[in-house]
Amino acid sequence: MDTVQVLDIMRGAFAVAARISSPILISALVIGVGVSLIQTVTQIQEMTLTFVPKLVAAALIVLILGGWMLSEMTTWIIELWGLIPTLL
């Protein structure tokens, strides 16, 4: 196993991690900005107002896109297992 193979595996791992985590991170970003704007306008500084909507959105995203996330992960793992004979 040489460094090129290790780098290819790590690049694949980072790409899968980015694809899987991006919907949750983008929704948390959008909700965070929206709640911050509302808090700025109304001058209500309550910590739970920023945490609870992000948590609910993340749970909804996992419920809606969980199958796709699992499919992406299993596809990458199957490809990784397929590489084992070539790593020697």
Secondary structure, DSSP 8 states (H G I E B T S, - for coil): --HHHHHHHHHHHHHHHHHHHHHHHHHHHHHHHHHHHHHHHHT---THHHHHHHHHHHHHHHHHHHHHHHHHHHHHHHHHHHHGGGG-
